[in-house]
Amino acid sequence: MKADQKVEAAPSGGGSKKLIIIILAVVLVLGAAGGGAAWFFLHGKGDAAEEEAPAKNKHKNAKKAKAGPPEYVPVDPFTVNLQPGDNGADQYLQIAFTLEVGGLEEKENVKNNMAKVRSRMLLLLSSKRAVDINTPDGKVQLAKEIIAQLKEPFEDRGAPQDIEDVLFTSFIIQ
């Protein structure tokens, strides 16, 4: 009888090993299928978003690429006639500033279009009155207006410039 017990124990032990191996194989196949599906859906959505808005992603990628030190473009000083004040006297603004731009490519673009930069600034500044720009708040507002003017594309239907900040280096009202 002892021999019969051993014979019966051996087949049931081998069957449970096969069952464990089959379960492990099924778990591995399901895990691989789940991982593959997750990769497909996650990468599929990223590719679709890039196709839908390539310009938006390009701008984001440009921001990421700008991880280095900031790039600056100095603008030579110039003098502008301001709008007459309340007393009707002529007033002048002598100004120099530096532009913080979004990278080397943008720096070259601004340098190559410096004549347009200066023209836009002359038109903007000559429309101002001294009382509007001689306070700190007035200077901050002026910096925002300069950024808005210079972000406008230099070319018809061109891409806007990436102007980050305006840093005044000289500001004299007379």
C-alpha positions in Angstrom: 0.0 0.0 0.0 2.8 2.3 0.6 3.9 1.9 -3.0 0.4 2.8 -4.2 0.6 6.0 -2.2 3.9 7.0 -3.8 2.6 6.3 -7.3 -0.5 8.5 -6.8 1.5 11.4 -5.2 3.9 11.7 -8.2 1.3 12.4 -10.9 -0.6 15.0 -8.8 2.7 16.8 -8.0 3.6 17.0 -11.7 0.2 18.3 -12.6 0.4 21.1 -10.1 3.8 22.1 -11.5 2.3 22.2 -15.0 -0.6 24.3 -13.6 1.9 26.8 -12.0 3.9 27.0 -15.2 0.7 27.6 -17.3 -0.5 30.3 -14.9 3.0 32.1 -15.0 3.0 31.9 -18.8 -0.5 33.4 -18.9 0.4 36.2 -16.4 3.6 37.0 -18.5 1.6 37.1 -21.7 -1.1 39.4 -20.2 1.6 41.6 -18.7 3.4 42.0 -22.0 0.1 42.7 -23.8 -0.9 45.3 -21.2 2.5 47.0 -21.4 2.4 47.0 -25.2 -1.1 48.4 -25.2 -0.1 51.1 -22.7 2.9 52.1 -24.8 0.8 52.2 -28.0 -1.9 54.4 -26.4 0.5 56.7 -24.6 2.7 57.2 -27.7 -0.2 57.3 -30.0 -1.8 60.3 -28.2 1.5 62.2 -28.1 2.0 61.8 -31.9 -1.6 62.9 -32.6 -1.2 66.0 -30.4 2.0 66.9 -32.3 0.2 66.5 -35.6 -2.7 68.7 -34.4 -0.6 71.6 -33.1 2.9 71.5 -34.5 3.4 75.2 -34.0 2.4 75.1 -30.4 4.7 72.2 -29.7 7.5 73.8 -31.6 7.2 76.9 -29.4 7.3 74.7 -26.3 10.3 72.8 -27.6 12.0 76.1 -28.2 11.4 77.1 -24.6 12.9 73.7 -23.5 15.9 74.2 -25.8 16.5 77.6 -24.1 17.8 75.9 -21.0 21.1 77.7 -21.4 21.9 81.2 -20.3 19.7 84.0 -21.6 20.6 85.8 -24.8 20.7 89.7 -24.9 20.6 92.1 -27.8 21.7 95.7 -26.9 19.9 98.5 -28.7 22.0 101.6 -29.3 20.9 104.8 -27.5 18.6 107.2 -29.5 16.7 110.4 -28.8 13.0 110.9 -29.4 10.7 114.0 -29.3 7.9 113.3 -26.8 4.4 114.7 -27.1 4.2 118.2 -25.6 3.3 118.4 -21.9 0.6 120.5 -20.3 2.7 123.7 -20.6 3.4 123.0 -24.3 7.1 122.8 -24.0 9.1 120.4 -26.1 10.4 117.4 -24.2 12.9 114.7 -25.3 13.6 111.2 -24.3 17.1 109.7 -24.6 16.8 106.0 -24.2 18.9 102.8 -24.5 17.8 99.3 -23.6 18.7 95.7 -24.0 16.3 93.0 -25.2 16.3 89.6 -23.6 15.4 87.1 -26.4 14.6 83.4 -26.6 17.8 82.0 -28.0 20.7 82.4 -30.4 18.4 82.1 -33.5 16.1 84.8 -32.1 19.1 87.0 -31.3 20.4 86.9 -34.9 16.9 87.6 -36.2 16.6 90.7 -34.0 20.1 91.9 -35.0 19.3 91.4 -38.7 16.1 93.5 -38.3 17.6 96.2 -36.1 16.3 98.9 -38.5 12.7 97.7 -38.0 13.3 97.5 -34.2 14.5 101.1 -34.0 11.7 102.3 -36.3 9.0 100.6 -34.2 10.5 102.1 -31.1 10.7 105.6 -32.5 7.0 105.4 -33.5 6.0 104.1 -30.1 8.1 106.4 -28.0 7.2 109.6 -30.0 3.6 109.0 -29.1 4.3 109.2 -25.3 4.2 112.1 -22.9 6.9 112.6 -20.3 4.4 112.5 -17.4 3.2 109.0 -18.6 6.7 107.4 -18.6 8.7 109.1 -15.8 7.2 107.0 -13.0 8.3 103.4 -12.2 4.9 102.2 -13.1 5.1 104.1 -16.4 8.4 102.5 -17.2 7.0 99.0 -16.5 4.0 99.8 -18.8 6.4 101.1 -21.5 8.5 97.9 -21.3 5.3 95.8 -21.8 4.4 98.0 -24.8 7.9 97.6 -26.3 7.7 93.8 -25.9 4.2 93.8 -27.6 5.6 95.9 -30.5 8.6 93.8 -31.0 6.8 90.5 -30.8 4.9 91.4 -33.9 6.5 89.5 -36.9 9.1 91.4 -38.9 7.8 89.7 -42.1 4.2 89.4 -43.4 2.8 86.2 -42.1 6.0 85.5 -40.3 6.5 83.9 -36.9 6.4 86.3 -33.9 9.7 87.1 -32.2 10.4 85.6 -28.8 11.1 88.7 -26.8 11.3 87.9 -23.1 12.1 91.2 -21.4 13.2 94.8 -21.9 16.0 96.0 -19.7 16.5 99.8 -19.7 20.2 100.8 -19.6 19.6 104.6 -20.0 16.5 106.6 -19.6 16.7 110.4 -19.6 13.8 112.8 -20.0 14.6 116.4 -20.7 
